[in-house]
Structures are given as C-alpha cells and as structure tokens.
Amino acid sequence: MLTPLNKTARLLDGELGVAARVRIAFGVVGGLLLPVLILLNHTNGFESGARLAPAALVLCLAGELLERYLFFSAVTPVKMPGGVAA
C-alpha cells in the first residue's frame, strides 16, 4: 500500500526528479558557492561582488520558486473528512 508520503517521494524521484535536482543545484550555487566567491574576492581586493551578488539572488529566487512548484505538485491531496453518507 502506498502512503501519501511514499507517493510524494516517488513523484520527486520520477516525474519531478529533474526539477528537484535543479532546485538543489540552484540552492548550492546561489546560496553557497557564489557567496563564498564574493567573500574570497573581497578579501583579495577584487570588487567582483557587484556582478556575483545579483547572480546569487537570481539563483536563490529561482530555487525558491521551484521549491513552491514542487511542493504544490508533489503533495497528495488530503480528502475532506465527513463525506456524504450513502
């Protein structure tokens, strides 16, 4: 028997797998890699943060939008309690 959580996991692994992997990649690049590069460039005297910061913002925003899409696409709807008695 498939539980709702199992159905969601199967969707994220199958049909929505590419979107889930892209979301994680956007988060890693925009939330970890680019900020580290900005800090390293700033400590070495380079001022490339003005170009890297908007890229990090766009990648993080795209990752968050993908997160919303995946949440509402992969969740299994809960049936309303108290259905009509036959």
C-alpha positions as CSV (number, residue, x, y, z in Angstrom):
1,M,0.0,0.0,0.0
2,L,1.3,3.4,-0.9
3,T,1.2,6.1,1.8
4,P,0.9,9.7,0.9
5,L,4.5,10.3,1.9
6,N,5.6,7.4,-0.3
7,K,3.6,8.8,-3.3
8,T,5.3,12.2,-2.8
9,A,8.8,10.5,-2.7
10,R,8.1,8.6,-5.8
11,L,6.9,11.7,-7.7
12,L,10.1,13.6,-6.6
13,D,12.2,10.7,-7.7
14,G,10.4,10.1,-11.0
15,E,8.3,12.7,-12.9
16,L,9.6,15.7,-10.9
17,G,13.1,14.5,-10.4
18,V,14.7,16.9,-12.8
19,A,13.1,19.9,-11.2
20,A,14.1,18.7,-7.7
21,R,17.7,18.3,-8.8
22,V,17.8,21.7,-10.5
23,R,16.3,23.3,-7.3
24,I,19.1,21.8,-5.2
25,A,21.8,22.9,-7.7
26,F,20.4,26.4,-7.7
27,G,20.5,26.5,-3.9
28,V,24.0,25.2,-3.7
29,V,25.4,27.5,-6.4
30,G,23.4,30.6,-5.4
31,G,23.4,30.1,-1.7
32,L,26.8,28.6,-1.0
33,L,29.3,28.8,-3.9
34,L,28.7,32.4,-5.1
35,P,28.7,34.0,-1.6
36,V,32.0,32.2,-0.8
37,L,33.4,33.5,-4.1
38,I,32.2,37.0,-3.2
39,L,33.9,36.8,0.2
40,L,37.2,35.4,-1.3
41,N,37.3,38.1,-3.9
42,H,36.6,40.8,-1.4
43,T,39.4,39.7,0.9
44,N,41.8,39.6,-2.1
45,G,40.9,43.1,-3.1
46,F,38.8,42.3,-6.1
47,E,35.4,44.1,-6.4
48,S,33.5,41.5,-8.5
49,G,30.8,41.2,-5.9
50,A,28.7,43.7,-7.8
51,R,28.4,41.1,-10.6
52,L,28.1,38.0,-8.5
53,A,25.6,39.2,-5.9
54,P,22.7,39.6,-8.4
55,A,23.5,36.2,-9.9
56,A,23.3,34.7,-6.4
57,L,20.0,36.5,-5.8
58,V,18.5,35.2,-9.1
59,L,19.6,31.6,-8.5
60,C,18.2,31.6,-4.9
61,L,15.0,33.1,-6.1
62,A,14.7,30.5,-8.9
63,G,15.4,27.8,-6.4
64,E,12.7,29.1,-4.1
65,L,10.1,29.3,-7.0
66,L,11.0,25.7,-7.9
67,E,10.5,24.7,-4.3
68,R,7.0,26.2,-4.4
69,Y,6.2,24.4,-7.6
70,L,7.5,21.1,-6.3
71,F,5.5,21.5,-3.0
72,F,2.2,22.0,-4.7
73,S,2.9,19.5,-7.5
74,A,4.1,16.6,-5.4
75,V,1.8,16.8,-2.4
76,T,-1.0,14.3,-2.4
77,P,-4.3,16.0,-1.6
78,V,-6.0,15.1,1.7
79,K,-9.6,14.0,1.3
80,M,-12.1,16.1,3.1
81,P,-13.4,14.5,6.3
82,G,-17.1,13.7,6.8
83,G,-18.1,12.8,3.3
84,V,-21.7,12.3,2.3
85,A,-23.2,9.2,3.8
86,A,-24.7,6.8,1.3
